[in-house]
Amino acid sequence: MELTVRGAEATLTILDDKEQPVDATGIGATAVVLARGNERRTVEFRHAGANRLGAKVDFPFEGKFRATVALRGPSGSLGSARYSVDPVR
């Protein structure tokens, strides 16, 4: 997974171990994000076409976008990852 944050939108791009796109139909994700003031917020990612999942970021955060993302498919957990990314404002 690759996480990008642009404005008020977070996008997860799903790739396989050979960096090839994976169809994101039927895949979802939940992220626990560190918001301003060290408040934890939960964000739900939904299918956003092809190999992408998207979520709205409707709260302020400071500096880097820090998130722990849990990916899930129809049969359950597909794994998790931690991110600390610079947003594109």
N, C-alpha and C positions, 0 to 999 in steps of 0.2 A: 504494500500500500504506500502511496505517496500522498501526503496531506499538503494542500495549499489553502491559503486564506487570502481572499481579495475582497476588500470592503466588508460587507456584512454577509458574505457567503464563504462557507468552507467546503472544499471539494476533496474527496478521496478518489484517487485513481487506482484501480485494481490491476495489478500485473502479476504474471506467474514468475517462477524462478528464472526464466530465460528472458525476462523483461517484455513479454508479449502480453497484449491486452486480454483480460478475462471478462467475459460477459457478466455484468453485474445484476442481471435480472434475477430476482429471488434472493438477493443479498442485501443485508441491512447492517447498520452499525450504530453503536452508541458510544459517545465520547463524554468523559468527565473532564471539564475544562476549568482551568484556574482563571477566574475573572478578577476584576479590580478588587482590591482589599482582601485578597486571598480567599474569596468566596468561591465555592465549587458549584459549577453549573453543569447540567446534563443536556447534551445536544443529540438529537436523533437524525441520522443520515438515512436518506431514501434514494432509490434508484433515480439517476439523473441522466440516463442515456448511455448506451454502449458500455464502457467499463468504468463508469463514474457513479459516485454517490454524492449527494449534496445536502447541505444543512444551512439554515439561517443562523447567523450569530447576532442575536438581538440584545447583546449586553456589552458593556465596556470591559476591556482587558488592558493591561499595561505591558508594554514591551513585546516580548515574544508571545506567541499563541502556544500555550502549554496544554497538552491533552493526552489522555490515555484512552485509546480507541479499542473497542471490542467488536470484532467482525463476526457476523453470524449468517448462516445459510439456512436452507430449509431443514437440514438435519441437525442443526445446533451450532455450537461455537466453531469458528474457523481460525481463531487466534486473536492475539491482541498486540498492540504496539504503543510505545510512548513517543510523543513528538514535542519538539520545542522549535517552532518555525517563526521566521520573520514574516509578518503579514505584508501584503501589497496594499497600500492605502489608497 
